[in-house]
Amino acid sequence: MHYSDWHIPISQDRLTLVVARKSLQAIGAQKEDVPFIVKLIENPEFSISQFFSAKFSLFHGAVNLCAHDCIHILLGRGLLPEDEAFTIGYTMGSTRQVGLSETRLFELITRYLYPQSYQFSDRDIDIFYSALKLAEAVAGEALDGVDFSGLLDDTLQQVRLKLGVNVNKIRAYYKVEKTLYPDSKASRRLLD
């Protein structure tokens, strides 16, 4: 299976998180394959905190690769650029601490400093902002603070309930996204 085909729809709620994650690990990027700038911006293990004693990330919502994979799965997103934009936006928004200057800086970095295959398009940026607003609006845990290791044996439905991931609101947004971007493979398959 090619990474662009991997997708576990949000309707798949009986799988355990560990089984879903293994399917992603079989085709997803390995830590060493992720460009340094992406690690620096998105992963707190590679952030500026390496140079300081206190934990610090440039952006709210920064998570390690394991947590990022788990969030993709919980949100029912694949690995295409639109999926990345939604996953990152939702994770940042779930912190309810992201300001306009932070989102603008993130947008500039993803548009112009990321390697070409990781850069966000206008569509990706729109999806990022929609996910950010959606996560800010729904009750739920800040996903950047979740230790997923204790949730791996739970079903996706159980994990979503524990973390307050509002599947109904996400599905409602996915219907809108599917309508807005009918030519997008990522958007078309959201409700499969």
N, C-alpha and C positions, 0 to 999 in steps of 0.2 A: 504494500500500500504506500502510496506517495503521501508526504506530509499534507499536501493540499486537499487530500480526500478524507483525512481523519476528522471525524466529527461524532460526538455523542450528543444527540438532541436533548434538550431540556426535559422532554417527555420520558426519557430513560431514567427513571428514578429508583429502580429496584437493584441496579448494579451497586456493588460496594465501591467505595472510593479507591481502594487499593487495586481492584480489577480494572477500573476505568483508567487509573494512572498507569498501570502496566501497559495497557494498549497504547497510550500516548508515548510512554518511554521507548516503546519498540520502534517508533518512527520519528519522534521529536528530536530537536537539537540537543546535543550534549553540551555541558558547561563549557568545554573547551572550544566548541564551535561558535559560541556567541561572541560577537565582536566586543572588544574592550570597552568602547564608548557606551554600548548598550548595557553592559554589566555595570559600568560606572554610574549611569543614570538610573537604572531600574532595579538594581540588586544591592541591598544594604551591605552585603558581604564584600562588595567591591567599591563601596562609596568612599567619600572623603574620610569617613570614620577610620579607615586604615591608618591614617596619619595622626589621629587624635585619640585620646583615651576614652572620650565619651562617644556613644553611638549617635551618628548623625547621617542623615540622608538629605540629598539636595531636594528631593521631592517627597511629599506625603504619599503613602501607599507603596513605597518601595518594598519588594518582597524577594526572597530567594527563589531559585528556579522551581523547587518542589512546591512551594506555596503558589507560585504563578501557575504551574500546571494544574493544581487542584482548583484554583479559581476558574481557569478555562473550563474545566469539567463541570463545576457547579453552575456556571452560567450557560452551559450548553453551547459553547463556542468552539469552533475549530481552530486552525492555525493560519488562516489567511490574514492579510493585513487588516481587513475590517474587524476580524475576530480579535486580533491583538489590540487594536484601538479600543474596542469595547471593553475588553478585559482590563486593560490598564486604566481606562477612564472610570470604570465601575469601582476598581480597587481604590483609586485615588479619592473618588467621591464618597466611598464608604467611610472615610476618615472624618468627613465633614469639617475639614480644616484647610481646604485648598482655596487659595485666593486667586484673583484674576491675574496678577503678575506671575504667579507660579504656573498657571495653565498656559499663559502666553509664552513663557520661557520654554516649557516642555514642548509646545507646538513648534517653536522655532528650531529647537534641537532635533526633533523628529523629522522636520521637513528638510533641514539643510546640513546638519552635522552627522546624522546617522549614515552608514553605508547605504548605497542606493537600494538594495533589496530590503532594507529595514525602514526606509523613509515612508512617512505618511503622506498620502495624497489629500486633496481637498475633501473627498468623501470620507476617508479615514478620520480626518480631523473632525468632521461633522459627527461621525459616530462616536468618537472619543468624547466630545462635549455632551452628546445625548446621554451616554452612559454615566458620565460624571454627574449630570443633573438628576438622572434617575436614582442613582445610589444615594445622593444627598437627600432626596425626597422620601425614601422609604426607610422604615425602621430596620435596623439590623446592626450586627457587629461590624466594627472596623476590621476589614479583612486583612490588613497588614499586621494585625496583632494576633492572629489566630495561629495556634500550634496545630497543624494538620496531622501530626504524627499520632495523636490520640483519637483521630476520627477515621482513620484509614479502613477499619473494619465495618464501619457504618454504611448503610445504603445512602445513595445520593439524596434521597428524600429526607432521611434522618439528619444528614449533615445540613441540608438547606434549612430545615426547621430549627435546628440548634443555633444556626448562625443568623437566622432571620432573613434569609434570601427569599424575597417575595416573588415566587414563580408566576403568580397571576399578573403582576405589574410588568415583569420581564416579558412574558408572552405578549401582553398588550403592546409593548414597545416593539417586539419582534414583528408583529403584524404591520406596524407602521414602517419599520425599516424595509421589510419585504416589498411594500408598496412603493417606497421612495426609490429603491435601487433594484428594480426587477432584473437588471442585467448582471447583478452580482451573484456569483456562486455562493458566497458566504451568506448573503441575505436571503436568497431563495430557499436554502436548506434549514433555516432556523427553526421552523415549526414542523419538520419531518418527524 
